[in-house]
Amino acid sequence: MTVRIVGSKRARMRKVEFTEDARKALRAGVEVFISAGAASKIEQDGLKSFREGKECMGLLYGIPFRQEGKQQVKIEAAVSLPVNSTPHHVSVDRTTDMPEGQDAPPGSIVVGWYHSHTGVGNFMSGTDRNTHGRWFSSPFAVSIVFEAAERSLDAYRMVDGEFVRVRYELYRD
């Protein structure tokens, strides 16, 4: 599947233009589109941390948009954060420099975050829910959990005050 972004000087914003495969995915209820590069980065970070007995965390950059009345998001890049981590907890290490988005595509914004779990299953814990609610409260915000032991990835969003697993589609960069 290919999702193309085209510029619009007049509106000074980018609009999402879809191929027919992507339009079918939208009609099927897909809410999140994740670039293969971002998914690979999340998996690499998660597996590396898992081998070290820790969790990982990072930011998701992309473009929120509305299509057919639904709030959706296109994730273009994942950027890892410096963290303090254990097998069952991760927090941002505020003693080191934060990434400044240099790995993010031009024109993209932070659309959510990702983190890993280390063999406890793929879900949004109470801490995960608090983190998401405190720092990523936009209606388009996405949380991705990578369960390293199972090599599974799930996307979550807050819908009507509840966290729900949402459908996602990978696309080639």
Secondary structure by P-SEA (a helix, b strand, c coil): cbbbbbbbccccbbbbbbcaaaaaaaaacccbbbcaaaaaaaaaaaaaaaaacbbbbbbbbbbbbbcccbbbbbbcccccccccccccbbbbcccccccccccccccccccccccccccccccccaaaaaaaaaccccccbbbbbbcccccbbbbbbbcccbbbbbbbbbbcc
